[in-house]
């Protein structure tokens, strides 16, 4: 991600929210919103947000299985992942 190109001041959000949302959706990359020169928020399209939250959930499931202290069969893990996220694309 080229974060330096995706930084916008909060005044742009205030005056052109619809344009920024459209840009985020078309590009599929998050926009960093700054306030007083500091990064304070991120604007991203819903598809990217869902992929991100699914990836975090998958990592949590993997870490939970790993930290349980007992071995878990790969087949069992894959079954849980498919149940949670559907078949791989």
C-alpha angles and dihedrals in degrees: 000000000000096000094177090067094045100058119112130176118241090246088067088053091050095049102032109024094142092052093049092049090049090049092050091049095047096045097039090217127112122252118221113222117208130202120192088352095304127109105249108157145015126224116201139161118261095246091057091045091052092049090050095049091046091051091050091048090050091050090050091052091049092048091048091053092045095048095046089088094228127091119259121202115243089231090058093049092048091049091053092047092050090048090052101038106018128237117330116266 
